[in-house]
């Protein structure tokens, strides 16, 4: 997909911060795509109704992946009271896997909002 659509695809799916972190590394991009899809499913929308860039997967200083929600994704999370998120990412050269857990109580990381 990246070879065919290039920058048009990347700018539609990933935030500037995600693209800066990934620096074109396909496994990093792929695992974030998987995480965004998992978050959208936890929100009950699938890939419809929410912009890909409204779900942002970044890494903190310790290397822990974090979920940031914006726009319609943040609104949907508030609507169904999902306030806490945990995400696990793993990838090899040819495969990426993401697992996302969402909850409305204690025990996971609160979804953060930041300026895109």
Residue pairs with C-beta under 8 A, 6 or more apart in sequence:
1 9
2 9
2 10
2 26
2 29
10 19
10 29
11 19
12 52
12 53
13 33
13 36
13 52
13 53
14 22
14 29
14 32
14 52
14 53
15 53
15 56
15 116
16 116
17 56
17 58
17 116
18 32
18 56
18 57
18 58
21 28
21 58
21 59
22 28
22 29
22 32
27 91
27 92
27 93
27 94
27 96
28 91
30 91
30 95
30 96
31 89
31 90
31 91
31 96
31 97
31 98
32 57
32 89
32 98
33 96
34 89
34 96
34 97
34 98
35 55
35 57
35 65
35 67
35 87
35 89
35 98
35 100
36 52
36 55
36 57
37 47
37 98
38 87
38 98
38 99
38 100
39 55
39 67
39 69
39 73
39 85
39 87
39 100
39 102
40 46
40 47
40 50
40 55
40 73
41 100
42 82
42 85
42 100
42 101
42 102
43 50
43 73
43 76
43 77
43 80
43 82
43 102
44 76
44 80
45 76
49 72
49 76
50 71
50 72
50 73
50 76
51 71
51 72
51 73
53 70
53 71
53 116
54 69
54 70
54 71
54 72
54 73
54 74
55 67
55 68
55 69
55 70
55 73
56 67
56 68
56 69
56 70
56 114
56 116
57 65
57 66
57 67
57 68
57 87
57 89
57 98
58 65
58 66
58 68
59 65
59 66
60 66
65 87
65 88
65 89
66 85
66 87
66 109
66 112
67 85
67 87
67 100
67 109
67 111
67 112
68 111
68 112
68 113
68 114
69 77
69 111
69 112
69 113
70 113
70 116
74 111
74 113
77 83
77 102
77 111
81 104
82 102
82 103
82 104
82 111
83 103
83 104
83 110
83 111
84 102
84 103
84 104
84 105
84 106
84 107
84 108
84 109
84 110
84 111
85 100
85 101
85 102
85 103
85 108
85 109
85 110
85 111
86 100
86 101
86 108
86 109
87 98
87 99
87 100
87 101
88 98
88 99
88 100
89 96
89 97
89 98
90 96
90 97
90 98
91 97
101 108
102 108
